[in-house]
Amino acid sequence: MTAMARMTGMARMTQMARLTQMVALLTVIFFPGPIPSPIPSPIPSPIANLVPSLSPCQLAEALIMPYGAVPDPGSEWIYTSNLGRAKVTIEEAGKTDHQYRWRMLVAGLSYEEELQLSTDRICAVEKTFGAFHIFHDQFVYKEGELVMELPLEVGKSWSWQGFVEHGSKVYPARASGQVVERRTISVPAGSFDVFVIKMERSDDMGTRQEMLIYFDPDNGVIKGEGSLLWRGLIGRIQQIVGFTRLEVTLEKINVVISGRTSP
Protein backbone atom coordinates (compact mmCIF):
# COMPACT_ATOMS: atom_id res chain seq x y z
CA MET A 1 0.00 0.00 0.00
CA THR A 2 1.40 3.40 -0.98
CA ALA A 3 1.78 6.28 1.46
CA MET A 4 -0.98 8.14 -0.38
CA ALA A 5 -3.34 5.16 -0.07
CA ARG A 6 -2.61 4.87 3.65
CA MET A 7 -3.28 8.59 4.12
CA THR A 8 -6.54 8.33 2.17
CA GLY A 9 -7.67 5.39 4.30
CA MET A 10 -6.80 7.20 7.52
CA ALA A 11 -8.65 10.31 6.38
CA ARG A 12 -11.71 8.21 5.59
CA MET A 13 -11.77 6.59 9.02
CA THR A 14 -11.21 9.95 10.75
CA GLN A 15 -14.15 11.43 8.87
CA MET A 16 -16.35 8.49 9.83
CA ALA A 17 -15.29 8.67 13.47
CA ARG A 18 -16.32 12.32 13.51
CA LEU A 19 -19.59 11.37 11.86
CA THR A 20 -20.30 8.87 14.62
CA GLN A 21 -20.45 11.61 17.21
CA MET A 22 -23.22 13.55 15.48
CA VAL A 23 -25.16 10.44 14.58
CA ALA A 24 -25.13 9.63 18.26
CA LEU A 25 -26.55 13.03 19.05
CA LEU A 26 -29.44 12.49 16.66
CA THR A 27 -30.35 9.12 18.03
CA VAL A 28 -29.92 10.10 21.66
CA ILE A 29 -32.32 13.00 21.23
CA PHE A 30 -34.96 11.22 19.21
CA PHE A 31 -34.50 7.45 19.68
CA PRO A 32 -34.93 6.78 23.40
CA GLY A 33 -35.74 3.09 22.98
CA PRO A 34 -38.82 0.85 22.96
CA ILE A 35 -41.42 0.42 25.68
CA PRO A 36 -42.83 -3.01 26.63
CA SER A 37 -46.58 -2.45 26.15
CA PRO A 38 -49.39 -2.98 23.64
CA ILE A 39 -48.97 -1.16 20.33
CA PRO A 40 -50.94 2.12 20.46
CA SER A 41 -52.74 3.66 17.53
CA PRO A 42 -50.54 6.06 15.57
CA ILE A 43 -50.96 9.75 16.33
CA PRO A 44 -51.12 12.42 13.62
CA SER A 45 -47.77 14.00 12.82
CA PRO A 46 -47.23 17.43 11.23
CA ILE A 47 -44.42 15.96 9.15
CA ALA A 48 -46.10 12.69 8.16
CA ASN A 49 -46.82 13.84 4.60
CA LEU A 50 -43.61 15.75 4.04
CA VAL A 51 -41.93 13.06 1.93
CA PRO A 52 -43.07 9.90 0.09
CA SER A 53 -42.54 6.36 1.38
CA LEU A 54 -38.94 5.71 2.35
CA SER A 55 -36.67 3.31 0.48
CA PRO A 56 -33.46 1.59 1.68
CA CYS A 57 -30.11 3.27 2.19
CA GLN A 58 -30.64 7.01 2.28
CA LEU A 59 -30.13 8.88 5.51
CA ALA A 60 -26.63 8.30 6.71
CA GLU A 61 -24.28 10.42 4.69
CA ALA A 62 -24.56 14.06 5.69
CA LEU A 63 -23.50 13.98 9.31
CA ILE A 64 -19.83 14.89 9.59
CA MET A 65 -18.19 16.61 12.52
CA PRO A 66 -16.11 19.68 11.65
CA TYR A 67 -13.17 18.75 13.83
CA GLY A 68 -9.95 16.96 12.90
CA ALA A 69 -10.26 14.41 15.70
CA VAL A 70 -12.92 12.70 17.74
CA PRO A 71 -14.18 15.07 20.49
CA ASP A 72 -13.07 14.08 23.98
CA PRO A 73 -15.42 13.09 26.82
CA GLY A 74 -16.94 16.24 28.28
CA SER A 75 -17.60 17.83 24.91
CA GLU A 76 -21.16 19.14 24.81
CA TRP A 77 -23.89 20.57 22.60
CA ILE A 78 -26.40 22.91 24.29
CA TYR A 79 -29.92 23.31 22.89
CA THR A 80 -33.00 25.30 23.80
CA SER A 81 -36.11 23.11 23.68
CA ASN A 82 -39.82 23.11 24.39
CA LEU A 83 -38.94 21.31 27.64
CA GLY A 84 -36.17 23.68 28.72
CA ARG A 85 -32.46 23.43 28.08
CA ALA A 86 -31.16 20.15 26.61
CA LYS A 87 -27.52 19.11 26.90
CA VAL A 88 -25.76 16.35 24.97
CA THR A 89 -22.32 15.20 26.13
CA ILE A 90 -19.78 12.58 25.13
CA GLU A 91 -19.46 10.10 27.99
CA GLU A 92 -16.95 7.73 26.38
CA ALA A 93 -15.00 8.06 23.14
CA GLY A 94 -13.06 5.16 21.69
CA LYS A 95 -14.28 2.62 24.25
CA THR A 96 -13.29 0.19 21.54
CA ASP A 97 -11.71 1.09 18.20
CA HIS A 98 -14.95 2.44 16.73
CA GLN A 99 -17.48 2.55 19.57
CA TYR A 100 -18.80 5.63 21.36
CA ARG A 101 -21.27 6.52 24.12
CA TRP A 102 -23.34 9.70 24.36
CA ARG A 103 -25.74 11.06 26.97
CA MET A 104 -28.54 13.62 26.84
CA LEU A 105 -30.26 15.41 29.72
CA VAL A 106 -33.58 17.25 29.34
CA ALA A 107 -36.47 17.89 31.75
CA GLY A 108 -35.19 15.41 34.34
CA LEU A 109 -34.84 12.66 31.75
CA SER A 110 -31.64 11.10 30.45
CA TYR A 111 -30.74 8.96 27.47
CA GLU A 112 -27.50 7.13 26.84
CA GLU A 113 -26.65 5.42 23.60
CA GLU A 114 -23.71 3.34 22.50
CA LEU A 115 -22.95 3.45 18.78
CA GLN A 116 -20.67 1.35 16.61
CA LEU A 117 -18.95 2.60 13.47
CA SER A 118 -18.06 0.60 10.35
CA THR A 119 -16.84 1.69 6.93
CA ASP A 120 -20.31 2.35 5.53
CA ARG A 121 -22.76 2.73 8.40
CA ILE A 122 -23.47 3.72 11.99
CA CYS A 123 -25.39 1.31 14.26
CA ALA A 124 -26.84 1.63 17.76
CA VAL A 125 -26.00 -1.35 19.97
CA GLU A 126 -27.35 -0.21 23.34
CA LYS A 127 -29.79 2.42 24.66
CA THR A 128 -30.56 3.37 28.27
CA PHE A 129 -33.45 5.52 29.49
CA GLY A 130 -33.39 7.24 32.88
CA ALA A 131 -35.81 9.46 34.79
CA PHE A 132 -35.13 11.68 37.80
CA HIS A 133 -32.20 9.48 38.94
CA ILE A 134 -34.59 6.78 40.19
CA PHE A 135 -35.53 4.80 37.11
CA HIS A 136 -33.39 3.19 34.40
CA ASP A 137 -34.28 0.84 31.57
CA GLN A 138 -31.93 -0.68 29.00
CA PHE A 139 -32.43 -1.97 25.46
CA VAL A 140 -29.90 -3.98 23.44
CA TYR A 141 -29.49 -4.39 19.67
CA LYS A 142 -27.07 -7.31 19.29
CA GLU A 143 -26.84 -6.94 15.53
CA GLY A 144 -27.02 -3.15 15.71
CA GLU A 145 -29.94 -0.90 14.81
CA LEU A 146 -28.99 0.84 11.58
CA VAL A 147 -28.89 4.58 12.19
CA MET A 148 -27.23 5.82 9.01
CA GLU A 149 -25.57 4.67 5.82
CA LEU A 150 -22.74 6.68 4.31
CA PRO A 151 -22.47 9.12 2.61
CA LEU A 152 -25.44 11.58 2.41
CA GLU A 153 -27.02 13.52 -0.44
CA VAL A 154 -30.44 15.05 -1.08
CA GLY A 155 -32.96 12.37 -2.02
CA LYS A 156 -31.09 9.51 -0.39
CA SER A 157 -32.95 7.18 1.99
CA TRP A 158 -32.48 4.09 4.14
CA SER A 159 -34.56 1.55 5.99
CA TRP A 160 -33.86 -1.16 8.56
CA GLN A 161 -35.68 -4.11 10.14
CA GLY A 162 -34.25 -6.03 13.05
CA PHE A 163 -34.74 -6.86 16.72
CA VAL A 164 -34.42 -5.21 20.12
CA GLU A 165 -33.86 -7.10 23.37
CA HIS A 166 -35.46 -5.98 26.62
CA GLY A 167 -34.56 -8.28 29.48
CA SER A 168 -35.19 -11.83 28.28
CA LYS A 169 -37.62 -10.81 25.52
CA VAL A 170 -36.93 -9.98 21.87
CA TYR A 171 -39.15 -7.73 19.73
CA PRO A 172 -39.16 -6.71 16.04
CA ALA A 173 -38.06 -3.11 15.40
CA ARG A 174 -37.93 -0.82 12.36
CA ALA A 175 -36.24 2.44 11.37
CA SER A 176 -36.05 4.54 8.22
CA GLY A 177 -34.99 7.96 7.00
CA GLN A 178 -34.69 10.29 4.05
CA VAL A 179 -32.66 13.38 3.17
CA VAL A 180 -35.37 15.78 2.04
CA GLU A 181 -33.51 18.93 1.01
CA ARG A 182 -30.70 21.33 1.78
CA ARG A 183 -31.27 24.91 2.95
CA THR A 184 -29.91 27.74 5.09
CA ILE A 185 -31.44 28.38 8.53
CA SER A 186 -30.73 30.84 11.36
CA VAL A 187 -30.73 29.89 15.06
CA PRO A 188 -29.27 31.49 18.22
CA ALA A 189 -25.90 29.87 17.45
CA GLY A 190 -25.77 31.47 13.97
CA SER A 191 -26.71 30.76 10.34
CA PHE A 192 -26.03 27.31 8.91
CA ASP A 193 -26.33 25.43 5.63
CA VAL A 194 -28.20 22.26 6.62
CA PHE A 195 -29.50 18.97 5.30
CA VAL A 196 -33.16 18.45 6.21
CA ILE A 197 -33.59 14.79 7.18
CA LYS A 198 -36.78 12.91 8.04
CA MET A 199 -36.42 9.95 10.42
CA GLU A 200 -38.95 7.39 11.68
CA ARG A 201 -38.79 4.39 14.00
CA SER A 202 -41.20 1.94 15.60
CA ASP A 203 -41.21 -1.45 17.31
CA ASP A 204 -43.57 -4.11 18.59
CA MET A 205 -43.33 -2.80 22.16
CA GLY A 206 -45.25 0.38 21.37
CA THR A 207 -42.73 3.02 20.35
CA ARG A 208 -43.80 5.37 17.56
CA GLN A 209 -41.50 8.26 16.66
CA GLU A 210 -41.26 10.69 13.76
CA MET A 211 -38.71 13.48 13.59
CA LEU A 212 -37.23 16.11 11.32
CA ILE A 213 -33.53 16.96 11.70
CA TYR A 214 -31.69 20.03 10.37
CA PHE A 215 -28.04 19.06 10.07
CA ASP A 216 -24.96 21.06 9.11
CA PRO A 217 -22.01 18.84 8.11
CA ASP A 218 -19.62 21.40 9.63
CA ASN A 219 -21.38 21.84 12.97
CA GLY A 220 -23.71 18.92 13.60
CA VAL A 221 -27.38 18.99 14.56
CA ILE A 222 -28.65 22.57 14.35
CA LYS A 223 -32.35 21.99 14.91
CA GLY A 224 -34.75 19.09 15.38
CA GLU A 225 -38.44 18.47 15.97
CA GLY A 226 -40.39 15.29 16.45
CA SER A 227 -43.54 13.57 17.70
CA LEU A 228 -42.95 10.89 20.33
CA LEU A 229 -45.35 8.17 21.49
CA TRP A 230 -44.53 5.59 24.16
CA ARG A 231 -46.49 3.39 26.55
CA GLY A 232 -45.90 1.69 29.88
CA LEU A 233 -43.97 3.37 32.71
CA ILE A 234 -41.88 5.50 30.37
CA GLY A 235 -45.09 6.58 28.65
CA ARG A 236 -46.54 7.71 31.98
CA ILE A 237 -43.38 9.69 32.72
CA GLN A 238 -43.66 11.15 29.22
CA GLN A 239 -47.17 12.40 29.99
CA ILE A 240 -46.08 13.93 33.31
CA VAL A 241 -43.36 16.08 31.73
CA GLY A 242 -45.26 16.78 28.49
CA PHE A 243 -42.78 14.82 26.42
CA THR A 244 -45.11 13.95 23.53
CA ARG A 245 -43.13 16.27 21.30
CA LEU A 246 -39.53 17.48 21.40
CA GLU A 247 -38.19 20.57 19.63
CA VAL A 248 -34.52 21.53 19.95
CA THR A 249 -32.52 24.47 18.57
CA LEU A 250 -28.74 24.84 18.83
CA GLU A 251 -27.62 27.48 21.31
CA LYS A 252 -23.96 26.63 21.92
CA ILE A 253 -21.23 24.09 21.10
CA ASN A 254 -18.37 23.36 23.50
CA VAL A 255 -16.09 20.70 22.02
CA VAL A 256 -12.87 19.52 23.66
CA ILE A 257 -10.26 17.87 21.44
CA SER A 258 -6.90 16.76 22.83
CA GLY A 259 -7.05 19.31 25.61
CA ARG A 260 -8.35 22.24 23.53
CA THR A 261 -11.85 23.71 23.38
CA SER A 262 -13.63 24.95 20.27
CA PRO A 263 -14.40 28.70 20.12
BELSUL-V495595 format. One record per residue. N is the residue number from 1. RES is the residue in three letters. PHI is phi in radians with two decimals (none if undefined). PSI is psi in whole degrees, -180 to 180 (none if undefined). OMEGA is omega in radians with two decimals (NA if undefined). Layout:
# BELSUL-V495595
n->N res->RES phi->PHI psi->PSI omega->OMEGA
n->N res->RES phi->PHI psi->PSI omega->OMEGA
This chain:
# BELSUL-V495595
n->1 res->MET phi->none psi->131 omega->-3.13
n->2 res->THR phi->-1.29 psi->164 omega->3.10
n->3 res->ALA phi->-1.06 psi->-40 omega->3.13
n->4 res->MET phi->-1.09 psi->-42 omega->3.13
n->5 res->ALA phi->-1.13 psi->-41 omega->3.11
n->6 res->ARG phi->-1.11 psi->-42 omega->3.13
n->7 res->MET phi->-1.12 psi->-40 omega->3.12
n->8 res->THR phi->-1.11 psi->-43 omega->3.12
n->9 res->GLY phi->-1.11 psi->-42 omega->3.12
n->10 res->MET phi->-1.13 psi->-41 omega->3.13
n->11 res->ALA phi->-1.10 psi->-39 omega->3.13
n->12 res->ARG phi->-1.09 psi->-46 omega->-3.12
n->13 res->MET phi->-1.18 psi->-36 omega->3.08
n->14 res->THR phi->-1.10 psi->-44 omega->3.12
n->15 res->GLN phi->-1.05 psi->-42 omega->-3.11
n->16 res->MET phi->-1.24 psi->-34 omega->3.07
n->17 res->ALA phi->-1.12 psi->-40 omega->3.09
n->18 res->ARG phi->-1.13 psi->-40 omega->3.11
n->19 res->LEU phi->-1.02 psi->-40 omega->-3.12
n->20 res->THR phi->-0.95 psi->-40 omega->-3.08
n->21 res->GLN phi->-1.07 psi->-43 omega->-3.10
n->22 res->MET phi->-1.37 psi->-30 omega->3.01
n->23 res->VAL phi->-1.07 psi->-42 omega->3.11
n->24 res->ALA phi->-1.02 psi->-43 omega->-3.12
n->25 res->LEU phi->-1.06 psi->-42 omega->3.11
n->26 res->LEU phi->-1.04 psi->-50 omega->-3.03
n->27 res->THR phi->-1.28 psi->-32 omega->3.08
n->28 res->VAL phi->-1.11 psi->-43 omega->-3.11
n->29 res->ILE phi->-1.19 psi->-43 omega->-2.92
n->30 res->PHE phi->-2.03 psi->0 omega->-3.12
n->31 res->PHE phi->-2.22 psi->69 omega->-3.02
n->32 res->PRO phi->-1.27 psi->-12 omega->3.11
n->33 res->GLY phi->1.94 psi->160 omega->-3.02
n->34 res->PRO phi->-1.38 psi->162 omega->-3.11
n->35 res->ILE phi->-2.13 psi->127 omega->-3.10
n->36 res->PRO phi->-1.30 psi->94 omega->-3.12
n->37 res->SER phi->-2.87 psi->168 omega->3.09
n->38 res->PRO phi->-1.04 psi->151 omega->-3.12
n->39 res->ILE phi->-1.25 psi->122 omega->3.12
n->40 res->PRO phi->-1.40 psi->166 omega->3.03
n->41 res->SER phi->-1.25 psi->142 omega->3.13
n->42 res->PRO phi->-1.06 psi->148 omega->3.06
n->43 res->ILE phi->-1.80 psi->151 omega->3.13
n->44 res->PRO phi->-1.07 psi->143 omega->3.11
n->45 res->SER phi->-2.17 psi->136 omega->3.12
n->46 res->PRO phi->-1.17 psi->-13 omega->-3.14
n->47 res->ILE phi->-1.96 psi->9 omega->-3.03
n->48 res->ALA phi->-1.09 psi->-31 omega->-3.09
n->49 res->ASN phi->-1.82 psi->17 omega->-3.07
n->50 res->LEU phi->-1.21 psi->-39 omega->-3.12
n->51 res->VAL phi->-2.31 psi->161 omega->3.10
n->52 res->PRO phi->-1.25 psi->-179 omega->3.13
n->53 res->SER phi->-0.97 psi->143 omega->-3.05
n->54 res->LEU phi->-1.50 psi->145 omega->3.10
n->55 res->SER phi->-2.02 psi->167 omega->-3.05
n->56 res->PRO phi->-1.07 psi->153 omega->2.89
n->57 res->CYS phi->1.09 psi->63 omega->3.10
n->58 res->GLN phi->-2.56 psi->11 omega->-3.08
n->59 res->LEU phi->-1.91 psi->-22 omega->-2.71
n->60 res->ALA phi->-1.44 psi->-5 omega->-2.85
n->61 res->GLU phi->-1.52 psi->-27 omega->-2.86
n->62 res->ALA phi->-1.40 psi->-15 omega->-2.92
n->63 res->LEU phi->-1.56 psi->102 omega->-3.10
n->64 res->ILE phi->-2.32 psi->126 omega->3.09
n->65 res->MET phi->-1.20 psi->150 omega->-3.09
n->66 res->PRO phi->-1.43 psi->-6 omega->-2.95
n->67 res->TYR phi->-1.66 psi->158 omega->-3.06
n->68 res->GLY phi->-1.46 psi->1 omega->3.12
n->69 res->ALA phi->-2.65 psi->165 omega->3.12
n->70 res->VAL phi->-1.18 psi->130 omega->3.11
n->71 res->PRO phi->-1.02 psi->144 omega->-3.12
n->72 res->ASP phi->-1.37 psi->160 omega->2.99
n->73 res->PRO phi->-0.94 psi->140 omega->-3.05
n->74 res->GLY phi->1.77 psi->-19 omega->3.04
n->75 res->SER phi->-1.06 psi->144 omega->-3.06
n->76 res->GLU phi->-2.55 psi->153 omega->3.04
n->77 res->TRP phi->-2.10 psi->124 omega->-3.09
n->78 res->ILE phi->-1.84 psi->132 omega->-3.13
n->79 res->TYR phi->-2.24 psi->145 omega->2.83
n->80 res->THR phi->-1.47 psi->149 omega->-3.13
n->81 res->SER phi->-2.59 psi->170 omega->3.08
n->82 res->ASN phi->-1.23 psi->-7 omega->3.10
n->83 res->LEU phi->-1.98 psi->14 omega->-3.07
n->84 res->GLY phi->1.80 psi->-166 omega->-3.10
n->85 res->ARG phi->-1.28 psi->137 omega->3.07
n->86 res->ALA phi->-2.04 psi->136 omega->-3.13
n->87 res->LYS phi->-2.22 psi->130 omega->3.08
n->88 res->VAL phi->-2.01 psi->129 omega->-3.12
n->89 res->THR phi->-2.26 psi->154 omega->2.99
n->90 res->ILE phi->-1.49 psi->122 omega->3.11
n->91 res->GLU phi->-1.58 psi->-42 omega->3.10
n->92 res->GLU phi->-2.46 psi->137 omega->3.07
n->93 res->ALA phi->-2.23 psi->128 omega->-3.14
n->94 res->GLY phi->1.24 psi->36 omega->3.06
n->95 res->LYS phi->-0.97 psi->-43 omega->2.87
n->96 res->THR phi->-2.12 psi->-170 omega->-3.07
n->97 res->ASP phi->-0.97 psi->-41 omega->-3.05
n->98 res->HIS phi->-2.41 psi->49 omega->-3.12
n->99 res->GLN phi->-2.34 psi->137 omega->-3.00
n->100 res->TYR phi->-2.46 psi->151 omega->3.13
n->101 res->ARG phi->-2.21 psi->133 omega->3.12
n->102 res->TRP phi->-2.13 psi->161 omega->3.12
n->103 res->ARG phi->-2.47 psi->139 omega->3.06
n->104 res->MET phi->-2.15 psi->141 omega->3.05
n->105 res->LEU phi->-2.11 psi->131 omega->3.06
n->106 res->VAL phi->-2.79 psi->130 omega->3.04
n->107 res->ALA phi->0.92 psi->40 omega->3.12
n->108 res->GLY phi->1.40 psi->0 omega->-3.14
n->109 res->LEU phi->-1.85 psi->153 omega->3.09
n->110 res->SER phi->-2.38 psi->148 omega->3.03
n->111 res->TYR phi->-2.29 psi->136 omega->2.98
n->112 res->GLU phi->-2.15 psi->144 omega->3.13
n->113 res->GLU phi->-2.49 psi->135 omega->3.07
n->114 res->GLU phi->-1.86 psi->125 omega->-3.09
n->115 res->LEU phi->-2.00 psi->151 omega->3.10
n->116 res->GLN phi->-2.16 psi->136 omega->-3.07
n->117 res->LEU phi->-1.86 psi->135 omega->2.96
n->118 res->SER phi->-2.19 psi->-172 omega->-3.04
n->119 res->THR phi->-1.24 psi->-20 omega->-3.06
n->120 res->ASP phi->-2.33 psi->7 omega->-3.12
n->121 res->ARG phi->-2.82 psi->164 omega->3.02
n->122 res->ILE phi->-2.07 psi->133 omega->-3.12
n->123 res->CYS phi->-2.25 psi->143 omega->3.01
n->124 res->ALA phi->-1.57 psi->131 omega->-3.13
n->125 res->VAL phi->-1.97 psi->-16 omega->-3.14
n->126 res->GLU phi->-2.76 psi->139 omega->3.09
n->127 res->LYS phi->-2.35 psi->140 omega->3.13
n->128 res->THR phi->-2.28 psi->129 omega->3.10
n->129 res->PHE phi->-1.86 psi->137 omega->3.08
n->130 res->GLY phi->-2.36 psi->152 omega->-3.14
n->131 res->ALA phi->-2.45 psi->120 omega->2.99
n->132 res->PHE phi->0.96 psi->29 omega->3.08
n->133 res->HIS phi->1.12 psi->15 omega->-3.12
n->134 res->ILE phi->-2.17 psi->-10 omega->-3.09
n->135 res->PHE phi->-2.39 psi->132 omega->3.08
n->136 res->HIS phi->-2.41 psi->142 omega->3.10
n->137 res->ASP phi->-2.48 psi->138 omega->-3.02
n->138 res->GLN phi->-2.14 psi->145 omega->-3.13
n->139 res->PHE phi->-2.31 psi->137 omega->-3.02
n->140 res->VAL phi->-2.13 psi->136 omega->3.08
n->141 res->TYR phi->-2.08 psi->92 omega->-3.01
n->142 res->LYS phi->-1.07 psi->-36 omega->3.13
n->143 res->GLU phi->-1.64 psi->-1 omega->3.12
n->144 res->GLY phi->1.48 psi->126 omega->3.01
n->145 res->GLU phi->-1.45 psi->120 omega->-3.11
n->146 res->LEU phi->-1.14 psi->121 omega->3.11
n->147 res->VAL phi->-1.72 psi->-45 omega->-3.13
n->148 res->MET phi->-2.67 psi->148 omega->2.95
n->149 res->GLU phi->-1.93 psi->150 omega->-3.00
n->150 res->LEU phi->-1.95 psi->147 omega->-0.08
n->151 res->PRO phi->-1.70 psi->-174 omega->-3.07
n->152 res->LEU phi->-1.83 psi->150 omega->2.96
n->153 res->GLU phi->-2.76 psi->158 omega->-3.12
n->154 res->VAL phi->-1.05 psi->133 omega->-3.13
n->155 res->GLY phi->1.66 psi->-11 omega->-3.11
n->156 res->LYS phi->-1.38 psi->147 omega->-3.14
n->157 res->SER phi->-2.51 psi->161 omega->3.01
n->158 res->TRP phi->-2.47 psi->163 omega->3.01
n->159 res->SER phi->-2.59 psi->157 omega->-3.07
n->160 res->TRP phi->-2.56 psi->143 omega->2.98
n->161 res->GLN phi->-2.33 psi->131 omega->-3.12
n->162 res->GLY phi->-2.85 psi->-146 omega->-3.05
n->163 res->PHE phi->-2.43 psi->149 omega->3.05
n->164 res->VAL phi->-2.15 psi->139 omega->3.12
n->165 res->GLU phi->-1.82 psi->131 omega->3.05
n->166 res->HIS phi->-2.27 psi->107 omega->-3.01
n->167 res->GLY phi->1.14 psi->-126 omega->-3.14
n->168 res->SER phi->-1.65 psi->2 omega->-3.07
n->169 res->LYS phi->-1.83 psi->152 omega->-3.13
n->170 res->VAL phi->-2.19 psi->134 omega->-3.08
n->171 res->TYR phi->-2.27 psi->145 omega->3.02
n->172 res->PRO phi->-1.12 psi->146 omega->3.12
n->173 res->ALA phi->-2.48 psi->156 omega->-3.08
n->174 res->ARG phi->-2.47 psi->150 omega->3.06
n->175 res->ALA phi->-2.64 psi->151 omega->3.12
n->176 res->SER phi->-2.74 psi->165 omega->3.13
n->177 res->GLY phi->-2.86 psi->164 omega->3.11
n->178 res->GLN phi->-2.66 psi->137 omega->3.02
n->179 res->VAL phi->-1.45 psi->113 omega->-2.99
n->180 res->VAL phi->-1.49 psi->-48 omega->-3.07
n->181 res->GLU phi->-2.88 psi->179 omega->3.02
n->182 res->ARG phi->-2.27 psi->135 omega->-3.09
n->183 res->ARG phi->-2.69 psi->173 omega->3.07
n->184 res->THR phi->-1.84 psi->131 omega->3.09
n->185 res->ILE phi->-2.26 psi->158 omega->3.10
n->186 res->SER phi->-2.06 psi->134 omega->3.12
n->187 res->VAL phi->-2.39 psi->174 omega->3.13
n->188 res->PRO phi->-0.94 psi->-30 omega->-3.14
n->189 res->ALA phi->-1.39 psi->-10 omega->3.13
n->190 res->GLY phi->2.37 psi->-168 omega->3.09
n->191 res->SER phi->-1.80 psi->139 omega->-3.03
n->192 res->PHE phi->-2.47 psi->144 omega->3.00
n->193 res->ASP phi->-1.55 psi->116 omega->-2.96
n->194 res->VAL phi->-2.16 psi->153 omega->2.84
n->195 res->PHE phi->-1.52 psi->135 omega->3.03
n->196 res->VAL phi->-1.72 psi->120 omega->-2.98
n->197 res->ILE phi->-2.20 psi->126 omega->3.05
n->198 res->LYS phi->-1.65 psi->135 omega->-3.14
n->199 res->MET phi->-2.31 psi->143 omega->3.09
n->200 res->GLU phi->-2.42 psi->149 omega->2.99
n->201 res->ARG phi->-2.65 psi->155 omega->3.09
n->202 res->SER phi->-2.76 psi->167 omega->3.07
n->203 res->ASP phi->-2.74 psi->173 omega->-3.07
n->204 res->ASP phi->-1.47 psi->12 omega->3.02
n->205 res->MET phi->-1.81 psi->-2 omega->3.02
n->206 res->GLY phi->2.05 psi->-5 omega->-3.12
n->207 res->THR phi->-1.28 psi->134 omega->3.01
n->208 res->ARG phi->-2.40 psi->118 omega->-3.09
n->209 res->GLN phi->-2.41 psi->136 omega->3.01
n->210 res->GLU phi->-2.32 psi->138 omega->-3.07
n->211 res->MET phi->-2.59 psi->157 omega->3.08
n->212 res->LEU phi->-2.21 psi->124 omega->-3.06
n->213 res->ILE phi->-1.98 psi->136 omega->3.04
n->214 res->TYR phi->-1.92 psi->112 omega->-2.96
n->215 res->PHE phi->-2.17 psi->128 omega->3.06
n->216 res->ASP phi->-1.79 psi->120 omega->-3.12
n->217 res->PRO phi->-1.01 psi->-23 omega->-3.13
n->218 res->ASP phi->-1.57 psi->-16 omega->-3.04
n->219 res->ASN phi->-2.37 psi->-6 omega->3.10
n->220 res->GLY phi->1.65 psi->-153 omega->-3.10
n->221 res->VAL phi->-1.28 psi->119 omega->-3.13
n->222 res->ILE phi->-1.66 psi->-36 omega->-3.08
n->223 res->LYS phi->-2.74 psi->151 omega->3.08
n->224 res->GLY phi->-2.72 psi->150 omega->3.08
n->225 res->GLU phi->-2.60 psi->142 omega->-3.10
n->226 res->GLY phi->-2.84 psi->154 omega->3.03
n->227 res->SER phi->-1.70 psi->134 omega->-3.04
n->228 res->LEU phi->-2.18 psi->135 omega->3.13
n->229 res->LEU phi->-2.44 psi->115 omega->3.11
n->230 res->TRP phi->-2.22 psi->171 omega->3.07
n->231 res->ARG phi->-2.33 psi->-176 omega->3.14
n->232 res->GLY phi->1.25 psi->-158 omega->-3.09
n->233 res->LEU phi->-1.08 psi->-44 omega->3.13
n->234 res->ILE phi->-1.11 psi->-36 omega->3.08
n->235 res->GLY phi->-1.10 psi->-38 omega->3.11
n->236 res->ARG phi->-1.18 psi->-40 omega->3.06
n->237 res->ILE phi->-1.09 psi->-40 omega->3.10
n->238 res->GLN phi->-0.98 psi->-45 omega->-3.13
n->239 res->GLN phi->-1.15 psi->-38 omega->-3.12
n->240 res->ILE phi->-1.07 psi->-44 omega->-3.07
n->241 res->VAL phi->-1.64 psi->1 omega->3.14
n->242 res->GLY phi->1.28 psi->32 omega->-3.02
n->243 res->PHE phi->-1.62 psi->46 omega->3.04
n->244 res->THR phi->-1.54 psi->-13 omega->3.09
n->245 res->ARG phi->-2.57 psi->141 omega->3.10
n->246 res->LEU phi->-2.20 psi->129 omega->3.08
n->247 res->GLU phi->-2.22 psi->125 omega->-3.13
n->248 res->VAL phi->-2.22 psi->145 omega->3.12
n->249 res->THR phi->-2.39 psi->132 omega->-3.06
n->250 res->LEU phi->-1.14 psi->128 omega->3.09
n->251 res->GLU phi->-1.91 psi->-37 omega->-3.02
n->252 res->LYS phi->-2.83 psi->145 omega->3.02
n->253 res->ILE phi->-2.10 psi->134 omega->3.09
n->254 res->ASN phi->-2.33 psi->94 omega->-3.02
n->255 res->VAL phi->-1.91 psi->128 omega->3.11
n->256 res->VAL phi->-1.82 psi->126 omega->3.11
n->257 res->ILE phi->-2.32 psi->115 omega->3.10
n->258 res->SER phi->0.89 psi->45 omega->3.07
n->259 res->GLY phi->1.51 psi->0 omega->3.11
n->260 res->ARG phi->-2.04 psi->155 omega->-3.10
n->261 res->THR phi->-1.98 psi->139 omega->3.11
n->262 res->SER phi->-1.16 psi->155 omega->-3.14
n->263 res->PRO phi->-1.03 psi->none omega->NA
